């Protein structure tokens, strides 16, 4: 599902205009980005938790030459799904249509 698909679905299910749904989605994403930028965890109950983790400097290989290179330390975003989401995606296909996350 793309961002535009999500906006369309929100507009349809909430009975609001696409421009209002776009503003809502953009506000949510900006808030998530700001929290993660500040190294805050973002927990969405029933969905999962986004967190920022530091990845240490490590050795790797240049794919072209095979020579060793140093990969710089950096921050990465991790996602840990909630048990409800895990259960939902592991259900049989026929039962998926009747259940949603809340």
N, C-alpha and C positions, 0 to 999 in steps of 0.2 A: 504494500500500500504506500503510495507516495503522499507527500504533504498535501497536494491538491485533492487527492482522493479523500484524505482525512477531513479536509475542510468541507468538501461536498457532503460527506456523510454526516458531519456535525450539523451543517445547515439543514439538511433534510430531516434528521431525527429531532432536532431542537426547534424546528419551525422558525428559523431565523434566516436572514439574508446571507449570501456567500461572503459579502464584505464584512458583516458582523462576525461570522465564523472565522474568517481570515484574521481579523483583529484578535480574536480570542486565542487562536492557535499561535500567532506571532508573539502575543504577550506571555503565554505559557512557555514557549521555547526560549524567549529572552530571559525569563525568570530562571529557568533551568540552567541556561548558559551562565548567567551571573553567579548563581550559587556554586556551580562547578568551578568556575573561574576563581572563586574565593575558597576553593578546597572544601566546600560544605557537601555533606552527603544529602541526596535528595531521595526521600522515601515516599513512595506512592503505595499506600496500603492496598493489598490485593493484587498489585502489579509487580513491584520490585523496588530495588534501591540502586541508584546510580552513585558512584563514588570515584574520587580521583586518587590514583595511587602512583607513587614515584617508581619509575623503572630505572634501575641502576645502570651505569655504564657497563658495557659488556663487549666481548670480542665476537666478531662475525667474520664472514668471508665475502669478498667482492665476487659477485656471481660471474663477472666477465673473466677475471684473471685467476680467481681462486686464492688470491693472497689475503692474509689476515688484515682486518680493519677494526678500528675501535668504533663501536656504535655509542653515541653520546647518551647520557642520562636524559630522561624526559618524563613528563607526566602523561598518564593514560587514563581514560575513562573506563571504568569497569561497571558491569551491570549484573546484579544478582536477582534473578526472578523470585517472586514470592511463591509460596507453596501452592496458592490458588491458581496462579498462572501456569505453574508446572503441571498441575493436575489437569487443567483445561486443555493444554496442548498435547497431553498424553492420552486423552480419551479417544475412543473409537470414532471414526468420522461421522457416523449417524447420530451420535449423541452430542456432537459439537454445536449443532444448530440450536439446541434448546437451552444451552447454558451460556451465560455471559459473566464477566468479572463485574464486581460491584465495588 
